[in-house]
Amino acid sequence: MAFTTTATLEPDDSRRLAALCGPFDQNLKHLEHRLGIRIKNRGNAFWLSGPERRVQAGGALLSRLYVETGERDALDADTVHLFLQESGVEEMLSADEPAPTEDVIVTTRKKTIKPRGANQRRYVDAIRVNDLNFGVGPAGTGKTYLAVACAVEALENHAVNRILLVRPAVEAGEKLGFLPGDLAQKIDPYLRPLYDALYEMLGVERVNKYIERNIIEVAPLAFMRGRTLNGSFIILDESQNTTIEQMKMFLTRIGFGSTAVVTGDITQIDLQGRQSGLVHVLDVLKEVEGLSFTHFASKDVVRHLLVKRIVDAYARASRDGSKSIGSTGVAGPEAVEEGRAG
């Protein structure tokens, strides 16, 4: 039997109530769909029905969103989507591992970053605790952005002396041809997402100054061989495009006082005829202590809602065998979903 409860939102303000419900009650419908409950209202009185835990979570979220209407004129579907993730409601209802209850904040000179949802909070917690961390999942889940935020925070807190940004120079199924310029200019297009995050957190002038002083270094993966990196925060981005040998080489570069974060999406492998080092390492290191694996899924996407739907559509196509996604060594979507650990 469905559990029913009533929530009365105060003050009774017609403008705020209209903002909460959205045009044609689209925000309420979004909550109904995501939580699996029914919501009806008359004025500021709301009736919620469904499984008890879901109804209670929905009532709490309605109250939080109503508070938000006091600070903005409207709540769109994207805002409701982000509040659902930030609240940890879905994880509380479905995850085996409880979400962290305390707030997790990453503080940098120019910006304070608050992870969205329990999985992102566990990811940040893991990075702060472990020397080696893997963030695996689809585009838009915050893997790289949060890694850069943690790196900047560590640098500003003097926990590390430098930041190293590494990425395999593998073209995404395209032939870019000869790239002129020095080393930094050649690999700049591949590292643009990392630069954008750094600019946002440190400012363009400071980033350029740190690059000149070698406090921030960008390097293609091939140039890591033979180095030992102490006191550094190292980010290997797009690691699904490393070979097995490259991944092993990178992981053995980690020195004392260093933190490494490896990010990648095993559904977007651009290697031709070779197994992905990321897919391989997820199996090889699964029993090794002292490192963390965070597996993101489509519901962790914090970009436009359409991105989540696109990720889900490709996952269904892969399961059905109707489309070929990636290259040799690509694991199925089940590997993205499994072990939603933090």
C-alpha positions in Angstrom: 0.0 0.0 0.0 1.3 3.4 -0.9 2.5 5.7 1.8 1.0 9.3 1.7 2.1 12.4 3.4 1.2 16.1 3.2 3.7 19.0 3.1 2.7 22.6 3.6 5.2 25.1 2.2 5.5 28.5 3.9 5.2 31.3 3.2 2.2 30.9 0.9 3.6 32.9 -2.0 2.0 32.3 -5.5 5.1 33.5 -7.4 7.4 31.1 -5.5 5.0 28.3 -5.8 4.7 28.8 -9.6 8.5 28.8 -9.8 8.7 25.6 -7.8 6.2 23.7 -9.9 7.5 25.1 -13.2 5.6 25.6 -16.5 2.8 23.0 -16.7 4.1 21.5 -13.5 7.2 20.2 -15.3 9.4 20.4 -12.2 6.9 18.3 -10.2 6.7 15.8 -13.0 10.5 15.6 -13.1 10.6 14.8 -9.4 7.8 12.2 -9.8 9.8 10.5 -12.6 13.2 10.5 -10.8 11.8 9.4 -7.4 9.0 7.1 -8.5 6.2 8.9 -6.6 3.1 10.9 -7.2 2.9 14.6 -6.3 -0.3 16.7 -6.3 -0.9 20.2 -4.8 -3.5 22.8 -4.1 -1.8 26.1 -3.4 1.0 25.6 -0.9 -0.3 22.2 0.3 1.4 19.2 -1.4 0.3 15.5 -1.3 3.0 12.9 -1.9 2.3 9.2 -2.3 4.5 6.2 -3.0 7.1 4.1 -1.2 7.6 5.6 2.3 11.3 6.4 2.0 10.9 7.9 -1.5 8.0 10.1 -0.3 9.9 11.3 2.7 12.9 12.1 0.5 10.6 13.9 -2.0 9.1 16.0 0.8 12.5 17.1 2.0 13.6 18.0 -1.5 10.5 20.0 -2.2 11.2 22.1 0.9 14.8 22.7 -0.2 13.7 23.7 -3.7 11.1 26.0 -2.2 13.8 27.8 -0.2 15.7 28.2 -3.5 12.7 30.0 -5.1 13.3 32.9 -2.6 16.6 33.6 -4.4 15.7 33.2 -8.0 12.7 33.8 -10.3 12.4 30.4 -11.8 13.6 26.8 -11.4 14.3 25.0 -14.7 14.6 21.2 -15.2 18.4 21.4 -15.1 18.3 23.1 -11.7 16.0 20.4 -10.3 18.3 17.8 -11.8 21.3 19.2 -10.0 19.5 19.5 -6.7 18.5 15.9 -6.9 22.1 14.9 -7.3 23.4 17.3 -4.7 20.9 16.0 -2.2 22.1 12.4 -2.6 18.4 11.3 -2.7 18.8 8.7 -5.4 21.9 7.2 -3.8 20.1 7.0 -0.4 17.3 5.1 -2.0 19.4 2.7 -4.2 23.1 2.5 -3.3 24.5 -0.3 -1.1 27.0 2.1 0.4 25.5 5.1 2.2 26.3 8.6 0.9 28.6 10.8 2.9 26.5 12.9 5.2 28.9 15.7 5.7 29.4 18.4 3.1 32.5 18.0 0.9 34.0 21.3 -0.3 37.0 21.9 -2.5 38.4 25.4 -2.0 40.6 27.2 -4.4 41.8 30.8 -4.7 39.1 32.0 -7.1 36.3 29.4 -6.5 34.7 27.0 -4.1 33.6 23.7 -5.6 30.9 21.6 -4.1 30.6 18.1 -5.5 27.2 17.2 -6.8 25.8 13.9 -5.5 27.2 11.2 -3.3 29.4 9.6 -6.0 31.2 12.9 -6.6 31.6 13.4 -2.9 33.1 9.9 -2.5 35.4 10.6 -5.4 36.8 13.8 -3.7 37.1 12.0 -0.4 39.0 9.2 -2.1 41.4 11.6 -3.8 42.2 13.2 -0.5 42.9 9.9 1.2 44.6 7.7 -1.4 47.8 8.2 -3.4 46.4 6.7 -6.6 42.8 7.1 -7.7 40.8 6.1 -10.8 37.7 7.9 -12.0 35.9 6.0 -14.7 32.7 6.9 -16.4 30.9 8.8 -19.2 31.4 12.4 -20.2 29.9 15.1 -18.0 30.3 13.3 -14.7 32.9 15.7 -13.3 35.9 13.2 -13.3 38.5 15.6 -14.7 37.1 18.9 -13.3 37.1 17.6 -9.7 40.5 16.1 -10.1 41.9 19.5 -11.3 40.0 21.2 -8.3 41.7 18.8 -5.9 45.1 19.4 -7.5 44.7 23.2 -7.2 43.6 22.9 -3.6 46.6 20.7 -2.8 49.0 23.1 -4.5 47.6 26.2 -2.6 47.7 24.3 0.7 51.3 23.4 0.0 50.5 19.7 0.1 52.3 19.3 -3.3 54.9 21.4 -5.0 53.6 21.1 -8.6 50.8 19.9 -10.8 51.5 17.7 -13.8 48.8 17.3 -16.5 49.3 14.3 -18.7 47.3 13.0 -21.6 47.9 10.5 -24.4 48.0 12.3 -27.8 45.6 10.0 -29.5 43.2 11.7 -32.0 39.5 11.0 -31.5 39.0 9.0 -34.7 40.4 11.9 -36.8 43.6 12.7 -38.7 44.7 16.1 -37.6 47.9 16.1 -39.6 51.1 17.9 -38.7 50.9 20.2 -35.7 53.4 23.0 -35.8 55.1 24.7 -32.8 56.9 23.6 -29.7 55.9 20.7 -27.4 53.3 22.7 -25.4 51.7 24.0 -28.6 51.5 20.6 -30.2 49.7 19.0 -27.3 47.7 22.1 -26.3 44.5 21.0 -28.2 44.4 17.7 -26.3 44.7 19.5 -22.9 42.2 22.3 -23.5 39.7 20.9 -21.0 42.3 20.9 -18.3 43.5 24.4 -19.1 39.9 25.6 -18.9 39.4 24.2 -15.4 42.7 25.7 -14.3 41.8 29.1 -15.6 38.5 29.0 -13.8 40.1 28.1 -10.5 43.4 30.1 -10.6 42.9 32.8 -13.3 44.7 33.0 -16.6 47.6 35.1 -15.5 48.5 32.9 -12.5 48.2 29.7 -14.6 50.6 31.2 -17.2 53.0 32.3 -14.5 52.9 28.8 -13.0 53.6 27.2 -16.4 56.6 29.5 -16.9 58.0 28.6 -13.5 57.3 24.8 -14.1 54.9 24.7 -11.1 52.3 23.5 -13.6 53.6 21.2 -16.3 51.8 19.8 -19.3 53.2 16.7 -21.0 52.2 14.0 -23.4 52.2 10.6 -21.9 55.1 9.4 -24.1 57.4 11.9 -22.4 56.9 10.5 -18.9 59.2 7.5 -19.4 62.2 7.5 -17.1 60.9 10.1 -14.7 60.1 9.8 -11.0 57.7 12.4 -9.7 57.9 13.3 -6.0 55.7 15.9 -4.3 53.5 16.3 -7.3 49.8 16.1 -8.1 49.5 14.1 -11.4 46.4 13.9 -13.5 46.3 11.4 -16.4 43.2 12.4 -18.5 41.6 10.3 -21.2 43.4 7.3 -20.0 41.2 4.9 -22.0 43.5 5.8 -24.9 46.6 4.4 -23.2 48.1 1.1 -24.1 48.8 -1.5 -21.4 52.5 -0.7 -21.6 51.8 3.1 -21.3 49.6 2.6 -18.3 52.1 0.5 -16.5 54.9 3.0 -17.3 52.8 5.9 -15.9 51.8 4.2 -12.7 55.4 3.4 -11.9 56.4 7.1 -12.2 54.6 8.0 -8.9 57.1 9.1 -6.2 56.9 10.0 -2.5 54.5 12.7 -1.5 52.6 12.5 -4.8 48.9 12.0 -5.6 47.8 10.6 -9.0 44.3 10.7 -10.5 43.6 8.6 -13.6 40.4 9.5 -15.5 38.8 7.9 -18.5 35.7 6.6 -20.3 35.9 3.1 -21.4 33.1 3.6 -23.9 35.1 6.1 -25.9 38.4 4.3 -26.8 40.2 5.6 -29.9 43.0 3.0 -30.0 43.2 1.1 -33.2 43.5 -2.7 -32.7 45.1 -2.5 -29.2 43.7 -3.2 -25.8 43.0 -0.2 -23.6 45.4 0.2 -20.6 42.5 1.5 -18.5 40.3 -1.5 -19.2 43.3 -3.8 -18.4 44.3 -2.0 -15.2 40.8 -2.1 -13.7 41.1 -5.8 -13.5 44.8 -6.0 -12.7 44.7 -3.7 -9.7 41.2 -4.5 -8.3 42.7 -6.3 -5.3 45.5 -3.9 -4.6 45.3 -1.8 -1.4 46.0 1.9 -1.1 44.1 3.1 -4.2 40.5 3.9 -5.1 38.2 3.2 -8.0 35.2 5.5 -8.5 32.7 4.3 -11.2 30.4 6.9 -12.5 27.2 6.2 -14.5 24.8 8.3 -16.6 22.8 9.5 -13.6 26.0 11.2 -12.3 26.1 13.5 -15.4 26.0 17.1 -14.4 25.9 18.6 -17.9 22.8 19.3 -20.0 20.1 16.6 -19.4 20.4 15.6 -23.0 24.0 14.3 -22.3 22.6 11.8 -19.8 20.0 10.6 -22.4 22.7 10.2 -25.0 24.9 8.2 -22.7 21.9 5.9 -21.9 21.0 5.5 -25.5 24.5 4.4 -26.5 24.6 2.0 -23.5 21.3 0.4 -24.7 22.7 0.1 -28.2 25.8 -1.6 -26.9 23.8 -4.0 -24.8 21.6 -4.8 -27.7 24.5 -5.4 -30.0 23.0 -3.1 -32.6 25.9 -0.6 -32.6 29.7 -0.9 -32.2 31.1 1.4 -29.6 34.8 1.9 -29.2 37.6 -0.3 -30.3 39.4 -3.4 -29.1 39.4 -3.7 -25.4 36.2 -1.7 -24.7 34.3 -3.1 -21.8 30.5 -3.1 -22.0 28.4 -0.5 -20.2 28.1 -3.0 -17.3 31.6 -2.2 -16.4 30.7 1.4 -16.1 27.8 0.6 -13.9 29.3 -2.0 -11.7 30.7 -1.3 -8.2 29.4 2.2 -7.7 32.1 2.7 -5.2 33.6 5.9 -4.1 
